Amino acid sequence: MATIPEWSSLIVRDMFWLSLPVAEKMLRPAIVYVFLVIALRVFGKRELAQLNPFDLVVLLSLSNTVQNAIIGDDNSVTGGLIGAFTLLGANYLVVRFLFKHRRLDQILEGNPTVLIEHGRVLRKGLARELLTESELRVVARRQGFARLGDVERCVLEPGGAFFIQGKMPSEDARRHDELLARLDLIERRLAALAKQN
């Protein structure tokens, strides 16, 4: 039976002792990083936008699926820190490189997709991004638009963000202004009638 000092040294050894070479611990996350960047680009902006529960499940499952590919047979804290540092470092280098090479960044990220133009839903854009009109309505509601008819332009950006521009003025704002104008007219007529009496 191990004594307390031996037992504690075994715990420390298991926590910090690498069972894989450092080079392999750095290569594994780098390979997975490159794969995920390419895969997310191929499968489209929809995955990044997290529009429905299925897409969210896929994104959450990705991390669990590639976990063993990143860490291998090593469960040490040191191995995890090396893997995390490698992922962060790879991301920093890629972002920095693409920042200096904007044209390459545009090629890799792709182009924005127009989904609504001049208040009309563009079916080709929806089909290209595998979006339904009901999913588009949900996006519009999240940004404060009650109906798609209130939206002048909607664009799905390469990073998965939606840019939505409302009609100027919105239908509700136009109705509000008309109502105020009518009330003002009624007020002036009442004032004129009061002066006559």
N, C-alpha and C positions, 0 to 999 in steps of 0.2 A: 504494500500500500504506500502511495506517495505521500510524503510529508507536505505540510502547508507551503513551505518555500518552493519545493519541487513543483507542486500543483500550480502555484501562481506563475512560476517561470514557464510552465507548459501553456498556460492561458496567454501570457504575453507573447510567447513564441508563435502560437497559432494565430494571434491577432495581427502580428506584424511580419511574420516570416513569409516570403513569397514562395509559392510552389511552382511558379512559372518564371522564365527569364524576363527581365525588365523590357527587353526589346519586344518580346511577344506581347507583354502587357500593354505596350504602346501601339503596336501594329494592329491588334484586334479592334480597339475602338476606332482607329483611323479608317480601317476597311469598312466597318459598319457605318460610320459617319458618311463616307462617300456613297455607299450603297443607298442609304436613306435619303440623301439629298437628291440623287438621281431618280430614285423610285417616286419620291413625292413630286418631282418635276414631271415625270412621265404620267403619273396618275392624276395630275391636274390640281388646279387651285381649290377645287371642291374639298379635298381632304384637309386643306389648311383652314378653310372657312368653317369647318365643323357644323354643317347645316342640319344634319339629322342624327338621331341616336346611332345609326349604323356607322356613320363616318367617325363619330366620337369613339365608339367601341374599337374601331380599327386603329385609331391613333393611340388609344390607351393600351391596346394589346401589343402594338409594335414594340413598346419599351420592354414588356415582359418577354416577347418572342426573341428579341435580340440580346437579352441579358446574358445568357450563357455564352453567346458568341463573343461578347465583350469581355467577360471576366474569366471564361474558361473554367478550369478546375480550381481556381484560386478564390477563396472567400476571405482573404485577409484584408484588414483595413488599409494596409499599405498598397495592396493591389487595387483596391477600389479608388484610393486617392490618385494613384498613377493613371488609372483609366479615366477618371473624371478630369484630371489635368490635361490628358491627351485630347479628350473631346473638346474641352474649352479652348485649348491651344489650336487645334485644327480649325475650329470655327472662327477664332480670331484671325488666323492666317488667311482663310478663305475670304472672309468679309473684307479684310484689309486689301487683299489682292483684287477683289472685284470692285472695291471702291476706286482703285487706281485705274481700272480697266472697265469703264462704264459700258462700252459697246459689248464686251463679253458678258457683263452682268445682264444686259438686256436680252442677249441671245439665250442665256441660261434660264432666266426667269420667265421669259415669254412675254406676250403682249396682253394688255388688259382686254376684257371681253365686255362689250356693250350689251346690256340686257334690256334696257328701256331707253328709247330715244324719242324725244318730242312727245312724251306721254304714252307711246305705243310700246307694248311688250314685243321684243324681237325673239321670235320662236327659234331662229337659227342659233342665236347666242345661248339660249337656254339649253338647247339640244347639245351644243358643243361642250357645255359644262355639266351636262347631265342633271340639270335643275328642273324642278317642276314649278309651275306658277304658284302653287300653294307655298312652297318653300321660299319663293321670292316675296310673297305676301308677308311671311313671318319676318323676313329680314327688314322689309319696309316698316312693319309695325314696331320692331325693336328700335328703329331710328325715328319714331314719332309720326309716321304717316299712316293714317287710318285706312287708306285705299291705295291701290296701285295707280289709280287715276290722278292722285295728288303728286305723283312723281314725274318730273320732267325728264330726268336722265338717271340711269343706274348703271354703274360699271363695276365689274368684279376685277379687282386689281391682281397682279401676278402673285402677290404675297397672301392672297386669300381675304383681303379686306374689301368691303363694299363701300363705294362712293355713291351717295344718293343726293341728288339735287332736286328740290321741290319746285313746283310750278310757282311762278311769281305773278301775282300773289296766289296763295293757295285758295282753293274753292271756299273753304271755311272763312278765310280772311276776307275774300271778296264779298261773301254773303254778309259778314259782320259789317263791312264798310257800307254796303247798300242799306242795311237796317239802320245804321247810324244816320245816314243821309236822309232816310225817310222820317226818322224821329226828329231830326233837325227841321225838316220841312213842316212837319206837324206843329212843332213848337213855334215856328215863325208865323204860321197861319193862326194859331191860337192867340199869339201876341197881337197880331193885326186885328183879330176879332175883338179882343179886349179893348183896344184903342178906339174902335168904332162905337162901342157901347159906353 
